[in-house]
């Protein structure tokens, strides 16, 4: 099953477009997890156990694990093994935002897809198709290209005029027309820019969109859903990280987000 088919099947099974961001910063892990061998993994396992009925994807951000050195890498490996063993039907996204020349990307492919076992990875498009080919060639894995990111300063480069259209639109069109030969491409479009989200949906048809920016960054659920759904009432991977994993009741927070999203789905 391709990553996109896997996600769509999980959306139907869980009736959810929620992606839980496992941004498990070591300095924010509750003290009750500190006594074990791997506090990051213990915390992640608890979050997964609380939220999995409402999640269609999990997205660890590599920064929070790389910063912890060997212990963080071990926690990430354990987290992925736990997800594969207990919830193999839920999409896993490595939020790594990788981009380099092709030979270096080949190493990233082995680490992220083959060693850690992620279903998909976030990627920078800046180096072009030739450099990203080791990722794009993996028809069994998902390539999620940054298009219109959620941060306030995104427009500094992404709004630059490229032949009468903004750069983010040129990226969306290039991925749609040239890079998605295996049907394994997706785009990152922030919930903080619903007008651009609507335009991207119109450009790329049914291509799934990973949508950060809900919750702490201020993205609006109604505007996001109404702008970004595909023709099947899916097509969005709506991420929340801090709003779920640092809630007093992560399961309730994930359920509330799922229900808030579903109020605006057909």
N, C-alpha and C positions, 0 to 999 in steps of 0.2 A: 504494500500500500504506500503510495506517495505521501509526503508530509501534508500536502494540501488535502488529499482525500482523507487522511487520518484526522486532520483537524475538523473537516466537515462532518465526518461521522461522529466525532466527539461532541460537536455542537448540537447535533440532533439528539444524541443520547442524554446529554446533560441539560439541554435547552439553555445553553449559556455561551456567551461570547467573551467570558472573563479570562484574562491571562493574569496569573499571580506572579509579580516580580519578586524573585528571591534575592533582594538586595540586602543581604544579611551582614551588615557592618558589625565587626566584632565588638566595637565599643557600645553598640545599642542592643546587644543580646541580653535578655534578662538574667539576673544573677543566678536564678535557679538552674540554668543550663551550664554554669561555669565549672561544675565539679567533675564532669566527664572528660574523656580523652579528646573529644572533638566537639566543643560547644557550638560551633557553626553548624555542623551536621545535626546535632541533637535539636537545635532550634529549627532548622529546615524541616526535619522529619516531623516535628510537632506542627509546624505550619501546614505541611502537606496533609497530615492526618486530619487537621481541622477544616481544610478548605477544599479538598479534592472533590466532594460532591458537586461543587459549584464552579469548578475550573475546567476549562478546555485546553489550557496551555500553562506551562510554567516557564519562567524566563530568569535564570540566574544572570546577574551582571558580573562579568569576569573581574571587574576592578576590585570588588569586595573580597574576592578569594585570592587574587594575585597579590594584593597588599598584605595578606597574612602569610605569605611565603609558603613553605612546604606544608604547613598545617592547613592553610586555605585550599591548596590544590587537593590535598587529601579529603577535605570536607566536601569539595565539589565532586570529586570522584565518587564518594560515598552517597552523596545526594542523587547523582545520576543513576547509580546502581539501584538505589531504593526506588526511584521512579520507574525504572525499567522493570523491576521485579513486581512492584505493587500496583502500578498504574500505567501499564504499557500502552493504553489507549489514549493517553493525554500527551499532546504535542509538547516537545521540549525545545526551547530556543536558547541558544548561546548568545547572550548580548555582549559581543566582543568587538564589534565595529572594526573588523580587520580590513586591511588594505595594504598591499605591498606588491613587489614584482612577483612574477609567476612562480619562480623556484621557491621563494619564501612562503607564498600562499600554499604550495604543495605540502609544506610542513604543517601549516595551520590546519589544512584539511585533515591530515592524519590525526592530529591532536584532538580536534574538536569533534569530527565525525566518527573516526575509527577508534580512538582511544577512549574518549569520554562518552561517545555514543549519542550525541545530540542529533535531533531531527533537522534542525535549521540553525542558521547563524546570521547575525546582522553584519552588513558589509558597507564600506565606503565605495562609491562609484568613481571616485576621482581619478584612479589610475587606468580606468577603461576596461573594456571587455578582454583584451589580450592578457592583462595581468590577472584578472579574476577568473580566467578560464578553468583553473583547477577546482574552483568552487562550482562554477556554472555547469561543468561537465558531469557533476554528480547528480544524475537524474533522480536518484533515490533520496536526495537531501534538498532542503529548502534554502534558497538564497534571498535574504531580505535586505534590499538595497535602501540606503538612506535617501530620502527624496525631499520631504519638507519636514524638518525636525521641529520638536516642540519648544526648544529653548528660545528665550526672548531675542537673542542676537542672531537667530537663524537667517534672517534676511540679508545680513551683511554680504554673503556670497550667493545664497540661494535665490535672491531676488534680482541678481544681475541680469541685464538684458542680453539674451542670446538669440540674435536673429528675429527680434520682435516678440519674444516670449521670455519669461523668467527661466533661470537655470533649472529650478526644480521641475518645471514643466518639460524641459528638454531631457532631463534625466528620466522622467516617467515615460516619455515617448520612446527614448532609446531602449529602455528595458523592455517595453511592450513590443517594439518592432524588431529588435536585433538580438537581445540577450536571452529572451525567454524561449529558446528553441526546445527545451525539454519540459516546458510547462512547470518549472520549479521555482519561478521567481515571484517575489512579493515586494512590497514597498513599505517603508516607514513614513507615516504622515501623522503629525501631531494633532491631538485633540484641541490644542490651543489655536489652531488655524482652520476653523470649520469651513470657511469659504474655499480655501485651497483644497481641503479634503473633498468637498463636493466636486470641484473641478477635476481632481485626480481620479475620482470614481468615474466620471464621465469619460476620461481619457483611456482608462485601462480595463473597462468592462468588469469581468468577474474576478480579476486578480485580487487575492487577499491583501489586506492592508493591516500592518501592525501599528496600533495607535497608542503611543504613550501620551502622558499629559493630563490624564484624568486624576482628580483628587488633589494632591499637594500642589501640582502645577496650575490648577485652576480650570482645566478643561471641563466643558459642560456635557453631561451625558446626552441630554435630548438633542442638542445641536450636532453632536458627534454621530449619533445613530441615524438621525434623519439625513445627514449629509453623506454618510459613508456606506450604508448597506448596499449589497448587491441585489440582483433581481430575485434571489432566493431567500432574502432576509438574513443573509450571513455575510461573509466577506470581510468582517472586522475581527481583529484580535485585540481587544481593548484591555490594555495593561493598567494595573494598579499595583504599586509596590508598597510604599510607606503607609498608604491608607488602609492596607490590609494587614501586612505583617507586623505592624506596630500598634494595631488596634487592641483594645482589651480583650475582644473576642474575635479573632481573625475569621473564624467560620461565619459568624454573623455578618461581619463586614463584607466578606465575599458574596454571601447570599444576598445582602442588601444591594450590592452593585449589580449582581445578576438580575435581580428583580427590577431595579431602576432601568437597566438597559432594555429589558424585555417589555417594559411599558410602552416603548416607542418602536418595537418591532411589529411587523404585520402578523 
